[in-house]
Amino acid sequence: MWEQDNGGVRKLIFSAAIVISSFALVATGVQTSFADVPSAAAPLTVSLDSKTATVTVPATSQATTWTITLADPTLATVSGTTLTLLKAGSTEMTFTPAATGPYYGHPRQSLLRITPGTPIVSPWAPLITNITAGKFIIPQPVSTSNGTWAYSLSGTSGIATLSGATVTLLDGGVVTINATQFATNNWLATSTTTTLTINAITPTIGSFTNTTVAKDAISSFSLVPPISNSPGIWTFSIADQSVASISGRTVTPVNVGSTTITAKQAPASGFSSAKATMTLTVTGATASVGSFGPITYAYGSIPNNIIPLTNPTSNSPGLWSYSIADPTVATVSGSTLRVLKPGITTITATQLAVNNYNASTPQTVALTVTTVPTYTALPNKTQVFGDPNITITPPTSLSTGAWTLTSSNPAVVAITGTTLSIVGAGTATITLNQAANSYWLAGSTSFTVSVAGLVPTIGTLTPVSIAAGETIATIISPTSNSTGTWLYTSSDPTIVKVVNNSLVGVKVGSTTLSAVQQPAGKYGQSNTVQATVIVTPALIPTPTPVATPKVTPTPTPVVTPVKTPVVKPKVTPKAKPKAKKTAVVPVVKASLAGRTLTVTAKGGKVTVMINGAAAKVGKNKMPVGNDLVIIEFGSKVIYSKVFSVK
């Protein structure tokens, strides 16, 4: 069975050959064994470019001579085991052993395939012609292949056209000729290139002057072509027809702006083409534009930090264009400003030219994006009177603003620069203030210093006797080596109450008066001392006796008795006395949170006093120290307590 390929034998089914060979052996009566059968011959594929090829004969166990024949001797010639390649194609190779010997009658077949070769094209030299020739015939490149050639041009730009192998010369210049050779049965396709230089005289042309016209001053004008020694015809084109239109040589301004007009001279009489350009500027009126002011923005004050820009006022309808010098600080899209981070840069606003108006002069202003620095919190400090001075290092800050320190209680902590001096017992808040700098706003941070002082040496509190309704304006304080203020409290304000450090007797009875001395200087708070207060009944003043005046006796006249009828007086029944209503004492409560005292009262109107000063039901700001809180209902004290506020 044979498979045909392009009219030649492509493949041989070796099983049929083996059967035929075996049949031949039986017919001739030659005796053999499997050991005397040669191996199969290997197929061979070579390129026509190889020109020659060496054939490998079948392997045998004993030496023998082989004869090689080709079914199609037009593809190659055979000399021993060497093939001289003539053309591409496929054929059968037959390997026949010598007529004598053990392998006689055992020929072998295999396939020979010769593939097409790659053509060798000789170097194609650059080509030259004159424009006056009008046409140029492309010479065919030299190649080992006999394939047909096809041509194309590139880089012509109006210099030449091509039809088959004929080039029509249009202008001076250089074009590239691309040559492609088609594949054949024996050769693959190939290609090569060269250049064609078309020689022409370059014209000498004069200037093509830039022109500026006012849109409102002229409706159109004619172009004057440059002077040239070539007789070629001039044509004109314009780059931006929104600025001006052109028809032949007539230019009509359309809008304010600038564009380029190109004048081109066609090739003629041996001259190449020529080209010149000029800038056309169409001007308009100057718009009346308002100022564009600097922008200062606090970073984070607007959601997403997006700010709509307000265009400066203008009598021109032209669009406004904005640009940012540092796009890491902010970006702008249209008239929307997006702030990215704090910093300082500039923003430029320009109104574009439109209709009869020129573009405005760009206005560049500062864009400042401010923010408050963030600081690491400084720890609170606990000191003892007598401790050495403390130097405070301000927290790290991105701002370079100067730092200043202040003390809420200079009698406890005094400040010099960044040095803290412990001068007394108590608590002081130290505030570090950083001044504004560049785009950084002023900032502050604070911490507290608690100073424990010496315990003062105090005497006893003298017992007190007071009458109900009586007021002792000045309580005799215990002796002390501290100058701190004394605070007094009554254990039962319904018997005795303390108002502004004055003792007021409320009703008969006895209670305990407590005194504590506030920190002052090097001394801290004292221990508490107590004394008994006895309230006696109110003193009843003794009335001053009044002298009875003497009466001079008057003579009694004689009166004749007259009988007067007896009238019984009417008796008005006595009204039953009304029962007195007992006043309900309101329920009050006072709670301290930080330095805020919250007072609540349910069931009646009450009077609140803090350290003797009027306060309110609700939230009250308390001073630092021990504060006495008294709540009265009418003239009765219903609540009294000392709160220690830090």
C-alpha positions as CSV (number, residue, x, y, z in Angstrom):
1,M,0.0,0.0,0.0
2,W,1.4,3.5,-1.0
3,E,0.5,7.0,0.2
4,Q,0.9,9.6,-2.5
5,D,2.3,13.2,-1.7
6,N,2.5,15.8,-4.5
7,G,2.8,13.1,-7.1
8,G,5.7,11.3,-5.4
9,V,5.9,8.3,-3.1
10,R,5.9,9.5,0.5
11,K,5.7,6.4,2.6
12,L,6.2,2.7,2.1
13,I,4.6,0.1,4.3
14,F,7.5,-2.1,5.0
15,S,5.4,-5.2,6.0
16,A,4.5,-5.7,2.3
17,A,8.1,-5.6,1.3
18,I,9.0,-8.2,3.9
19,V,6.3,-10.5,2.7
20,I,7.5,-10.1,-0.9
21,S,11.1,-10.7,0.1
22,S,10.2,-13.8,2.0
23,F,8.3,-15.1,-1.0
24,A,11.3,-14.5,-3.2
25,L,13.5,-16.5,-0.9
26,V,11.1,-19.5,-1.0
27,A,10.8,-19.3,-4.7
28,T,14.5,-19.4,-5.3
29,G,15.0,-22.1,-2.8
30,V,17.6,-20.1,-0.7
31,Q,17.9,-21.4,2.8
32,T,18.3,-18.6,5.6
33,S,17.7,-18.0,9.2
34,F,16.5,-15.0,11.2
35,A,20.1,-14.3,12.1
36,D,20.9,-13.7,8.4
37,V,18.1,-11.1,7.9
38,P,19.5,-7.4,7.7
39,S,17.9,-4.7,9.9
40,A,15.4,-2.2,8.5
41,A,16.8,0.9,6.7
42,A,16.3,4.3,8.4
43,P,14.3,7.0,6.6
44,L,16.3,10.2,5.6
45,T,15.1,13.8,5.6
46,V,17.5,16.5,4.4
47,S,17.3,20.1,3.2
48,L,18.1,21.1,-0.4
49,D,20.5,23.6,1.2
50,S,22.7,20.6,2.2
51,K,23.5,19.9,-1.5
52,T,24.8,16.4,-0.5
53,A,23.8,13.7,2.0
54,T,25.3,10.4,3.3
55,V,22.9,7.4,3.5
56,T,23.2,4.8,6.3
57,V,22.8,1.3,5.0
58,P,20.9,-1.4,6.9
59,A,22.9,-3.2,9.7
60,T,24.1,-6.8,9.2
61,S,26.0,-9.4,11.2
62,Q,28.3,-10.1,8.2
63,A,29.9,-7.8,5.8
64,T,28.1,-7.3,2.5
65,T,27.9,-4.8,-0.4
66,W,24.8,-2.7,-0.9
67,T,23.4,-1.1,-4.0
68,I,21.2,2.0,-3.5
69,T,18.6,3.0,-6.0
70,L,15.9,5.8,-6.0
71,A,12.4,5.4,-7.3
72,D,12.6,9.0,-8.6
73,P,16.2,9.6,-9.8
74,T,15.3,13.3,-10.6
75,L,15.5,14.2,-6.9
76,A,19.1,13.1,-6.4
77,T,22.0,11.1,-7.9
78,V,23.6,8.2,-6.0
79,S,27.3,7.4,-5.7
80,G,28.0,4.7,-3.2
81,T,26.3,6.0,-0.1
82,T,26.5,9.7,-1.1
83,L,23.5,11.5,-2.5
84,T,23.8,14.7,-4.6
85,L,20.6,16.6,-4.1
86,L,18.9,18.0,-7.2
87,K,15.4,19.3,-6.1
88,A,12.9,19.0,-3.3
89,G,10.5,16.0,-3.0
90,S,10.0,12.5,-1.6
91,T,10.9,9.1,-3.1
92,E,11.7,5.5,-2.1
93,M,15.3,4.3,-1.5
94,T,16.0,0.6,-2.1
95,F,19.0,-1.1,-0.5
96,T,19.9,-4.3,-2.4
97,P,22.7,-6.6,-1.0
98,A,25.3,-8.3,-3.2
99,A,24.1,-11.2,-5.4
100,T,26.1,-13.7,-3.4
101,G,26.2,-14.2,0.3
102,P,23.8,-14.9,3.1
103,Y,21.7,-11.7,2.5
104,Y,20.9,-12.3,-1.1
105,G,17.2,-11.9,-1.6
106,H,16.8,-9.5,1.4
107,P,16.5,-6.0,0.0
108,R,15.4,-3.1,2.3
109,Q,13.4,0.0,1.5
110,S,13.2,3.5,3.3
111,L,11.9,7.0,2.5
112,L,14.0,9.9,1.3
113,R,12.6,13.4,1.8
114,I,14.3,16.5,0.5
115,T,12.8,19.7,1.9
116,P,12.9,23.1,0.1
117,G,16.0,25.2,0.7
118,T,16.4,28.8,1.8
119,P,17.3,31.1,-1.1
120,I,20.5,33.1,-1.0
121,V,19.9,36.7,-2.1
122,S,22.9,38.8,-3.2
123,P,23.3,42.1,-1.5
124,W,20.9,44.7,-3.0
125,A,22.8,48.0,-3.5
126,P,21.0,51.3,-2.8
127,L,19.3,52.8,-5.9
128,I,19.5,56.4,-7.1
129,T,17.4,58.3,-9.7
130,N,16.5,61.9,-10.7
131,I,13.0,63.3,-10.3
132,T,13.2,64.5,-13.9
133,A,13.1,60.8,-15.0
134,G,9.5,60.7,-14.0
135,K,9.5,56.9,-13.5
136,F,11.9,54.2,-12.2
137,I,11.9,50.5,-12.9
138,I,13.0,48.4,-9.9
139,P,15.8,46.0,-10.8
140,Q,15.1,42.4,-9.7
141,P,17.4,41.2,-6.8
142,V,19.8,38.3,-7.5
143,S,18.6,35.0,-5.7
144,T,19.3,31.3,-5.9
145,S,15.6,30.8,-6.1
146,N,13.6,31.3,-9.2
147,G,10.5,32.5,-7.3
148,T,8.5,35.5,-8.4
149,W,9.3,38.9,-6.9
150,A,6.7,41.4,-5.5
151,Y,7.5,45.0,-4.3
152,S,6.2,47.6,-1.9
153,L,7.3,51.1,-0.8
154,S,7.5,52.5,2.8
155,G,8.4,56.0,4.0
156,T,7.1,57.6,0.8
157,S,5.2,60.5,2.4
158,G,4.1,61.6,-1.0
159,I,7.5,61.1,-2.6
160,A,6.6,58.3,-4.9
161,T,3.9,55.7,-5.9
162,L,4.3,52.1,-7.0
163,S,2.6,50.0,-9.6
164,G,4.2,46.5,-10.0
165,A,7.9,47.2,-10.4
166,T,7.4,50.8,-11.7
167,V,8.0,53.7,-9.3
168,T,6.4,57.0,-10.2
169,L,8.6,59.9,-8.9
170,L,6.7,62.7,-7.2
171,D,9.2,64.5,-5.1
172,G,12.8,64.5,-4.0
173,G,13.7,62.3,-1.1
174,V,14.5,58.7,0.0
175,V,12.0,55.8,0.0
176,T,12.5,52.2,1.1
177,I,11.8,49.4,-1.4
178,N,10.7,46.1,0.1
179,A,11.1,43.1,-2.2
180,T,9.5,39.7,-1.3
181,Q,10.3,36.5,-3.3
182,F,7.5,33.9,-3.2
183,A,8.2,30.2,-2.3
184,T,8.6,27.5,-4.9
185,N,8.7,23.7,-4.8
186,N,12.4,23.8,-4.1
187,W,12.8,27.1,-2.3
188,L,11.3,28.9,0.7
189,A,10.1,32.5,0.5
190,T,12.6,35.3,1.3
191,S,12.8,39.1,1.3
192,T,15.2,41.9,1.1
193,T,15.2,45.8,1.1
194,T,17.0,48.7,-0.4
195,T,16.6,52.4,-0.6
196,L,15.7,54.6,-3.6
197,T,17.1,58.1,-3.5
198,I,15.2,60.6,-5.7
199,N,17.4,63.5,-6.4
200,A,15.8,66.9,-6.8
201,I,16.9,70.5,-6.5
202,T,16.0,72.0,-3.1
203,P,14.2,75.3,-3.6
204,T,15.4,78.5,-1.9
205,I,12.5,80.0,-0.1
206,G,12.0,83.2,1.9
207,S,10.6,83.8,5.3
208,F,7.0,83.0,6.3
209,T,6.4,85.6,9.1
210,N,4.5,84.9,12.3
211,T,1.2,86.9,12.4
212,T,-0.9,88.3,15.2
213,V,-4.4,89.6,14.6
214,A,-7.1,91.0,16.9
215,K,-10.3,89.0,16.5
216,D,-12.6,92.0,16.7
217,A,-10.4,94.2,14.5
218,I,-10.3,92.0,11.3
219,S,-12.7,89.5,9.8
220,S,-10.3,87.8,7.5
221,F,-7.0,88.3,5.7
222,S,-5.0,86.7,2.8
223,L,-1.7,84.8,3.2
224,V,1.3,85.8,1.2
225,P,3.4,82.7,0.3
226,P,7.2,82.8,0.8
227,I,9.4,83.9,-2.1
228,S,10.9,80.8,-3.9
229,N,13.0,80.0,-7.0
230,S,10.8,77.0,-7.7
231,P,7.6,77.5,-9.8
232,G,5.8,74.9,-7.7
233,I,2.2,75.8,-6.5
234,W,1.8,76.8,-2.9
235,T,-1.0,75.3,-0.7
236,F,-1.8,76.1,3.0
237,S,-3.1,74.2,6.0
238,I,-3.9,75.1,9.6
239,A,-3.3,72.9,12.6
240,D,-6.2,74.1,14.9
241,Q,-9.4,75.1,13.0
242,S,-11.0,76.2,16.3
243,V,-8.7,79.2,16.3
244,A,-9.0,80.1,12.6
245,S,-10.2,78.5,9.3
246,I,-8.4,78.6,6.0
247,S,-9.8,78.5,2.5
248,G,-7.2,78.7,-0.3
249,R,-5.1,81.7,0.9
250,T,-7.9,83.3,3.0
251,V,-7.7,83.0,6.8
252,T,-10.7,83.8,9.0
253,P,-10.2,84.1,12.8
254,V,-12.6,82.1,14.9
255,N,-11.5,82.2,18.5
256,V,-8.8,83.6,20.7
257,G,-5.7,81.4,20.7
258,S,-2.6,80.3,18.8
259,T,-2.1,77.8,16.0
260,T,0.3,76.9,13.2
261,I,-0.2,77.6,9.5
262,T,1.9,75.4,7.1
263,A,2.8,76.6,3.6
264,K,3.8,73.7,1.2
265,Q,5.2,74.2,-2.3
266,A,4.7,71.3,-4.7
267,P,7.7,69.8,-6.6
268,A,8.1,71.2,-10.1
269,S,10.8,71.5,-12.9
270,G,13.3,69.4,-11.1
271,F,12.8,71.1,-7.8
272,S,11.7,69.2,-4.7
273,S,8.8,70.3,-2.5
274,A,9.4,72.9,0.1
275,K,7.7,73.7,3.4
276,A,7.5,76.7,5.8
277,T,5.5,77.3,8.9
278,M,4.4,80.3,10.9
279,T,2.5,80.9,14.1
280,L,-0.9,82.6,13.9
281,T,-2.0,84.3,17.2
282,V,-5.6,85.6,17.5
283,T,-5.9,88.0,20.4
284,G,-9.0,89.3,22.1
285,A,-10.1,91.7,24.9
286,T,-8.5,91.6,28.4
287,A,-11.1,90.3,30.9
288,S,-11.7,92.1,34.2
289,V,-10.7,89.4,36.7
290,G,-11.0,89.6,40.5
291,S,-8.3,88.5,42.8
292,F,-7.6,84.9,43.8
293,G,-6.9,85.0,47.6
294,P,-4.6,82.7,49.6
295,I,-6.3,79.6,51.0
296,T,-5.8,78.4,54.6
297,Y,-7.5,75.2,55.6
298,A,-7.6,73.2,58.9
299,Y,-6.8,69.6,58.0
300,G,-9.8,67.3,58.8
301,S,-12.3,70.1,59.3
302,I,-14.3,69.1,56.2
303,P,-15.3,65.4,55.5
304,N,-12.9,63.8,53.1
305,N,-10.9,67.1,53.0
306,I,-12.6,68.0,49.7
307,I,-12.9,71.8,49.2
308,P,-14.9,73.4,46.3
309,L,-12.9,76.3,44.9
310,T,-14.6,79.6,44.2
311,N,-13.6,81.0,40.8
312,P,-12.4,84.7,40.8
313,T,-15.0,87.1,39.4
314,S,-14.6,87.8,35.6
315,N,-16.6,89.3,32.8
316,S,-15.2,86.5,30.5
317,P,-17.1,83.2,30.3
318,G,-13.8,81.3,29.9
319,L,-13.2,78.2,32.0
320,W,-10.9,78.3,34.9
321,S,-7.9,76.0,35.2
322,Y,-6.1,75.3,38.5
323,S,-2.7,73.7,39.2
324,I,-0.9,72.7,42.5
325,A,2.9,73.2,42.9
326,D,3.2,70.2,45.3
327,P,0.7,67.4,44.5
328,T,1.7,65.6,47.7
329,V,-0.1,68.3,49.7
330,A,-3.2,68.6,47.6
331,T,-4.6,67.8,44.1
332,V,-7.1,69.6,42.0
333,S,-9.6,68.3,39.5
334,G,-11.7,71.0,37.8
335,S,-12.6,73.3,40.6
336,T,-12.5,70.7,43.3
337,L,-9.5,70.7,45.7
338,R,-8.6,67.5,47.6
339,V,-6.3,68.0,50.5
340,L,-3.9,65.1,51.2
341,K,-1.8,66.2,54.2
342,P,-0.8,69.3,56.2
343,G,1.8,71.5,54.4
344,I,2.4,74.7,52.5
345,T,2.4,75.0,48.7
346,T,1.0,77.2,46.0
347,I,-2.1,77.1,43.8
348,T,-2.4,78.8,40.4
349,A,-5.6,80.0,38.8
350,T,-5.8,80.8,35.1
351,Q,-8.9,81.7,33.0
352,L,-8.7,80.2,29.6
353,A,-9.1,82.2,26.4
354,V,-12.6,82.0,24.8
355,N,-14.5,83.9,22.2
356,N,-13.3,87.5,22.2
357,Y,-11.3,87.3,25.5
358,N,-7.7,86.5,26.0
359,A,-6.5,84.1,28.7
360,S,-6.1,85.8,32.1
361,T,-2.8,86.4,33.7
362,P,-2.1,83.4,36.1
363,Q,-2.6,84.2,39.8
364,T,-0.5,82.2,42.2
365,V,-1.3,82.2,45.9
366,A,-0.3,80.3,49.0
367,L,-2.2,77.2,50.0
368,T,-1.7,76.5,53.7
369,V,-3.1,73.3,55.3
370,T,-2.9,73.6,59.0
371,T,-3.2,71.1,61.8
372,V,-2.6,70.7,65.6
373,P,0.5,68.6,66.5
374,T,-0.1,65.3,68.4
375,Y,1.9,64.6,71.5
376,T,2.7,61.6,73.6
377,A,1.1,62.0,77.0
378,L,3.6,63.0,79.8
379,P,3.2,61.0,83.1
380,N,1.8,62.5,86.3
381,K,4.4,63.0,89.0
382,T,4.2,62.5,92.8
383,Q,6.8,64.5,94.8
384,V,7.6,65.3,98.4
385,F,8.3,68.8,99.7
386,G,12.1,69.3,99.6
387,D,12.7,67.2,96.4
388,P,15.2,68.7,94.0
389,N,14.1,70.7,90.9
390,I,12.8,68.8,87.9
391,T,13.7,69.5,84.3
392,I,10.9,68.8,81.8
393,T,11.6,67.6,78.3
394,P,8.7,68.6,76.0
395,P,7.2,65.7,74.0
396,T,8.4,65.0,70.4
397,S,6.5,67.2,68.0
398,L,6.6,67.6,64.2
399,S,6.2,71.3,64.8
400,T,9.2,73.4,65.7
401,G,7.1,76.0,67.6
402,A,8.6,77.2,71.0
403,W,7.5,75.6,74.2
404,T,6.3,77.5,77.3
405,L,5.3,75.9,80.7
406,T,2.7,77.2,83.2
407,S,1.6,76.1,86.6
408,S,-2.0,76.2,87.9
409,N,-0.7,76.6,91.5
410,P,2.7,78.4,91.6
411,A,2.5,78.2,95.5
412,V,3.0,74.4,95.0
413,V,5.1,74.2,91.8
414,A,7.0,77.2,90.5
415,I,8.3,77.2,86.9
416,T,11.5,78.8,85.4
417,G,11.8,77.9,81.7
418,T,11.4,74.1,81.7
419,T,12.5,73.7,85.3
420,L,9.9,72.8,88.0
421,S,10.7,73.9,91.6
422,I,8.7,72.3,94.5
423,V,7.8,75.2,96.7
424,G,4.8,73.9,98.7
425,A,2.5,71.1,99.4
426,G,-0.6,70.4,97.3
427,T,-1.4,69.7,93.7
428,A,-0.6,71.7,90.6
429,T,-1.4,71.1,86.9
430,I,1.6,71.8,84.6
431,T,0.6,72.8,81.1
432,L,3.1,72.7,78.2
433,N,2.0,75.1,75.4
434,Q,3.6,74.9,71.9
435,A,3.4,78.1,69.8
436,A,2.1,78.0,66.2
437,N,4.7,77.5,63.6
438,S,4.5,77.4,59.8
439,Y,1.4,75.3,59.1
440,W,1.3,73.8,62.6
441,L,-1.3,75.3,64.9
442,A,-0.7,76.0,68.6
443,G,-1.0,72.9,70.8
444,S,-0.8,71.9,74.4
445,T,-0.5,68.9,76.8
446,S,-0.5,68.7,80.6
447,F,0.2,66.6,83.6
448,T,-0.2,66.9,87.3
449,V,2.4,67.2,90.1
450,S,1.2,66.1,93.6
451,V,3.4,67.3,96.4
452,A,3.1,65.7,99.8
453,G,4.1,68.2,102.6
454,L,5.0,68.0,106.3
455,V,2.3,67.3,108.8
456,P,1.7,70.6,110.8
457,T,1.8,70.6,114.6
458,I,-1.6,71.8,115.8
459,G,-3.2,72.5,119.1
460,T,-6.6,71.6,120.4
461,L,-10.0,73.1,119.3
462,T,-11.7,74.9,122.2
463,P,-15.2,73.8,123.0
464,V,-17.9,76.3,122.1
465,S,-21.2,77.3,123.7
466,I,-23.7,79.2,121.6
467,A,-27.3,80.1,121.9
468,A,-29.9,79.1,119.4
469,G,-30.1,81.8,116.7
470,E,-26.7,83.2,117.7
471,T,-23.8,83.5,115.2
472,I,-20.2,83.3,116.1
473,A,-18.5,85.1,113.2
474,T,-14.9,84.0,114.0
475,I,-14.1,80.5,115.3
476,I,-11.0,80.4,117.4
477,S,-8.7,78.2,115.4
478,P,-6.2,75.8,117.0
479,T,-2.6,76.8,117.1
480,S,-0.4,75.6,114.2
481,N,3.0,76.1,112.7
482,S,1.3,76.1,109.2
483,T,-0.4,79.1,107.7
484,G,-3.0,77.0,105.9
485,T,-6.7,77.9,105.9
486,W,-8.9,76.1,108.4
487,L,-12.1,74.4,107.4
488,Y,-14.8,73.5,109.9
489,T,-17.7,71.0,109.7
490,S,-20.5,70.2,112.1
491,S,-21.5,66.6,112.7
492,D,-25.1,67.6,113.1
493,P,-26.1,70.7,111.1
494,T,-29.6,70.6,112.5
495,I,-28.1,71.7,115.8
496,V,-25.1,73.8,114.6
497,K,-24.2,74.7,111.1
498,V,-21.1,76.3,109.6
499,V,-21.6,79.1,107.1
500,N,-18.5,80.7,105.6
501,N,-16.5,79.5,108.6
502,S,-19.0,81.2,110.9
503,L,-20.8,79.1,113.6
504,V,-24.6,79.4,113.6
505,G,-26.7,77.9,116.4
506,V,-29.8,76.3,115.0
507,K,-31.5,74.6,118.0
508,V,-30.8,73.4,121.5
509,G,-28.5,70.5,121.8
510,S,-24.9,69.4,121.4
511,T,-22.8,68.3,118.5
512,T,-19.2,67.9,117.4
513,L,-17.3,70.5,115.5
514,S,-14.4,69.3,113.4
515,A,-11.5,71.4,112.1
516,V,-8.8,70.5,109.5
517,Q,-6.1,72.8,108.1
518,Q,-5.5,73.0,104.4
519,P,-1.9,72.6,102.9
520,A,0.2,75.7,102.8
521,G,3.9,76.2,102.0
522,K,5.9,73.2,103.0
523,Y,3.1,71.8,105.2
524,G,0.4,69.4,104.0
525,Q,-3.0,68.9,105.3
526,S,-3.3,68.7,109.1
527,N,-4.8,66.0,111.2
528,T,-8.5,66.6,112.2
529,V,-9.2,68.0,115.7
530,Q,-12.7,68.1,117.3
531,A,-14.5,69.9,120.0
532,T,-18.1,69.9,121.5
533,V,-20.5,72.6,120.7
534,I,-23.4,73.2,123.1
535,V,-26.4,75.2,121.9
536,T,-28.4,76.8,124.7
537,P,-31.9,78.2,124.4
538,A,-32.3,81.5,122.7
539,L,-31.9,84.5,125.1
540,I,-35.2,86.2,126.0
541,P,-34.6,90.0,126.3
542,T,-35.9,91.6,129.7
543,P,-38.4,94.4,128.9
544,T,-37.5,97.9,130.3
545,P,-40.1,99.0,132.9
546,V,-42.2,102.1,132.0
547,A,-43.2,104.7,134.7
548,T,-47.0,105.0,135.4
549,P,-48.1,108.7,135.0
550,K,-50.0,110.3,138.0
551,V,-53.7,111.1,137.5
552,T,-55.2,114.3,138.9
553,P,-58.7,113.4,140.5
554,T,-61.7,115.1,138.8
555,P,-64.9,115.9,140.9
556,T,-67.6,113.4,140.4
557,P,-70.9,114.9,139.2
558,V,-74.2,113.9,140.6
559,V,-76.1,111.7,138.2
560,T,-79.7,110.7,138.4
561,P,-79.8,106.9,137.9
562,V,-81.7,105.7,134.8
563,K,-82.9,102.2,134.3
564,T,-81.2,100.5,131.4
565,P,-82.7,97.4,129.9
566,V,-80.4,94.4,130.2
567,V,-79.3,93.0,126.9
568,K,-77.8,89.5,126.8
569,P,-74.7,89.4,124.6
570,K,-74.6,87.0,121.7
571,V,-72.1,84.3,122.1
572,T,-70.1,83.4,119.0
573,P,-68.9,79.8,119.0
574,K,-65.1,79.4,119.0
575,A,-63.6,78.0,115.8
576,K,-61.6,74.9,116.1
577,P,-57.9,75.5,115.6
578,K,-56.4,74.3,112.3
579,A,-53.8,71.5,112.5
580,K,-50.3,72.6,111.5
581,K,-48.9,70.9,108.4
582,T,-45.6,69.2,108.9
583,A,-43.1,70.2,106.1
584,V,-41.6,67.2,104.2
585,V,-37.8,67.4,104.0
586,P,-36.6,67.0,100.4
587,V,-34.3,64.1,99.5
588,V,-30.9,65.5,98.4
589,K,-27.8,63.8,97.1
590,A,-24.3,65.2,96.2
591,S,-21.7,63.2,94.2
592,L,-18.2,64.2,93.1
593,A,-16.7,63.1,89.7
594,G,-13.3,64.6,89.1
595,R,-13.8,68.3,89.9
596,T,-17.5,68.3,89.1
597,L,-20.1,68.1,92.0
598,T,-23.6,67.1,91.0
599,V,-26.4,68.0,93.4
600,T,-29.9,66.6,93.1
601,A,-33.0,67.4,95.2
602,K,-36.4,65.8,95.1
603,G,-39.4,67.0,97.1
604,G,-38.7,70.7,97.6
605,K,-36.6,73.7,96.9
606,V,-33.3,73.8,98.6
607,T,-30.3,76.2,98.9
608,V,-26.8,75.0,98.0
609,M,-23.6,76.6,99.3
610,I,-20.1,75.5,98.6
611,N,-17.5,77.0,101.0
612,G,-20.2,79.6,102.0
613,A,-20.8,80.7,98.4
614,A,-24.1,80.2,96.7
615,A,-24.2,77.2,94.3
616,K,-26.9,75.5,92.3
617,V,-28.8,72.2,92.1
618,G,-27.1,70.5,89.2
619,K,-23.4,70.4,88.2
620,N,-20.9,72.7,89.9
621,K,-17.2,73.2,89.2
622,M,-15.2,72.6,92.5
623,P,-11.9,74.3,93.4
624,V,-9.0,72.1,94.3
625,G,-8.8,71.3,98.0
626,N,-11.2,70.4,100.8
627,D,-14.6,72.0,100.0
628,L,-17.5,72.3,102.4
629,V,-20.9,71.6,100.9
630,I,-24.1,72.7,102.8
631,I,-27.7,72.2,101.6
632,E,-30.5,74.0,103.5
633,F,-34.2,73.6,103.3
634,G,-35.7,76.8,104.4
635,S,-33.5,77.8,107.3
636,K,-32.7,74.2,108.2
637,V,-29.4,72.5,107.2
638,I,-30.3,69.1,105.7
639,Y,-26.9,68.2,104.2
640,S,-23.3,69.0,105.1
641,K,-20.1,67.3,103.9
642,V,-16.5,68.1,103.1
643,F,-15.2,66.9,99.7
644,S,-11.5,66.5,98.9
645,V,-11.0,67.7,95.3
646,K,-7.7,67.0,93.5
